[in-house]
Amino acid sequence: MNQTLTCIALPAPDCVRHGIFPLHDETCPLPADLARHVEDAEQILLPPTMPAPDTRNTLSEPALRAPDMGAWQGQSLKDLPAAALARWVADTGFAPPGGESRAAHLQRVTRWLEALPSAPARMAVLADATVVRAIVVATLGGTAAMLARLDIAPLTRTHLTRHTAWRVAVSGAPLP
C-alpha cells in the first residue's frame, strides 16, 4: 500500500518574531481556510496543545509537540546568558534548563515516524515548523545537526510518501 503524509507548518506565535521563546502551550489562531489543505486526509494528527480544526478524524499526538524550551519559555534571546545561548546553538545535545535538546527532539519525532501504522493511506500533520523540520530530517535518516540546515517556513507544506520506507516528495512548499 502506498501512504502519504502531508505536514503543514503552522503559523509562528508573534513572540517568535520578537526573539522570544514561546510558552509551552502557546498557539496561534489557525487560518480560516486550513481545513481545505487537509481535506483529503483520512486522519489528521495534531500536537496536544493545538485546538482541533473544524474537521473530522483528528488525533492528538504528544510526539508532535514543539521542543520543550524549559526555563527559557517566554524569555527573550537577549536576556539569556550568552554562553548558554552559544552552547545551545553549537551543541545539539545541549538542553535549556529543564528543557529538551534538539537531539532529543529529533529522537522523539523519529520514534513516532517509525511507529506510524501503514494505514490509513492519507494522513496529515499540523504542527510547528520545528516539528516538520524534524520529520524531514528523520525521514532522510539525518542527525540533529541537520536541523539547522533545513528551512521550513510557517504556512508551508511538506509531503512524504511511503511504500516500504518514507521518502520526501516535497519540502517547505507554499500552501496553494
N, C-alpha and C positions, 0 to 999 in steps of 0.2 A: 504494500500500500504506500502511495506517496502521501506525504504530510507537509503542510505548510504552517509556518509560524510567522505572523506579521506583528512586528513590535512597533508601537507608536511611542515616541519620546514625548512626554508631557511637557507643558509649559513650566519654565523655572519660576520659583517664587520670586517676587520682587526683590527680596533681600539679597539674593544672589547677585543681582546687577549692581548692588551697592557694596559688594565684597564682604557679605555677612553669611556665615553658615546658617542654613535653615534649621528650625526646630525639628525634632524627630517626627512629629505628626503634622507638620505644616504642609498644606496642599494648596494648589491654585484652583481657581474656578476652571472647569473644563470648557473647552469651546463648545458652543451650542451644536455644531454640526459633527462632533466627534463620532457619534454613533454611525454615521454613514461610512466612515473609514474602516469599520469593523463589522459591517452588516452581514457579510458572508461568512463570518466566523461561527463555528458551531459551539465554541467555548471561548470566553474572554477571561483572562487572568489578570488580577489587579493586586497591588500591594495592599496590606491590611488597613492602612490609614486612608485610603482613597475611597471617596463615595462612589458607589456604582453608577455608571451612566444609565440613562433610561433605555436599557436594552435587556435582552434575555440572556440566560446562560452565563452569568458571571460567577467567578470563584475568587475568593480572597486567597492569596498565596504569600505567606510570610517571606519566602526566599526572594521575592521581588521588591522588597523594601530597599530604599537607598542606603548607602553605607552609614553606619552609626558614627556620628562625629563626637559622641561622648560629651565631655565638658566644653567642647568647642561650639556646641549648638548655640545659635543666637549670638555668637561672638564675631566681631569684625576682624578681618585678617590683620589690620594694622594694630589691633590690641593684643595679638598673640605674641608670645616670646619668639623673637626672630630665629633663634637656634632651633626651637621645636618646629616651627613652620618650615625651615630649611630642611630639617630631617624628614618631615612628612613628605615634602616634595621629592627628595632624593631616595628615600628608603621605602620600598613598597611594603615592608614588614612592620613599619612603624605605625602605631595607632595613637590617635589623640587620647588623652587620659580618659579611661572608661569607655573608649570607642572601639572601632573596628578598623583594622588596616586594609589597604587596598588588596593585599594578597588574600586576606581572609574573606573579603567581599567577593573576590573572583572565585575562590573555592566554594563559597556558598552557592553562587549562581551556577557554577559548573556542575555541582552535585544535582541541583534542581534540573538543569537541562538534560543531563544524562539519565535522570529518572523519569522524564516525561513519557507517558504511555504512547503507544503508536496510534491511538485513537483518542479523540476524533481527528478527522483528516485535516480540518481547517481550524486553527487556533489563533488567538490574538493576545498580545500582552500590551497593557497600558501601564507605563512605568517611567520613572525618572530617567533622564538621558544617561546618567552614570550606570544604571542597571542595563539599559540597552547596549551600552558600550561593553559591559562585562559579558553580556550574552554573545556578542560578536566575537570577542576575544576567546571566550570558552569554545565557541564553535570552531574557531581556527586552531584550537589547541595551544593558544599563546600563554604567555606569562603575564604576571601583574605589571611588569614594566611596559608591556604593550598598551595598557590602558591609557597612558599619557600620550600615545602616538596615534590615537584614533579620535576623530571628531564626530560626534553625534549631536547635532543641534536639537533644541526643543522643537516640537511640532514637525518632526520628520518621521519617516517610516523606514524600517529595515525588514527585509523579507528573507526568511530562511526556508529551505526545503529539506526534506529527509526521505530518502528511500531506505538506505541502510545506515547512513550517517548524516548528521546535519551539515548543510552547506549554506554559505552566504550567497544569496542571489542578488540582493540589493541592500546597500548600506547607506543610511542617512539621507535618503531622497526626500525632497519636499513633499508635503501632503498634496495630493491633486486637488 
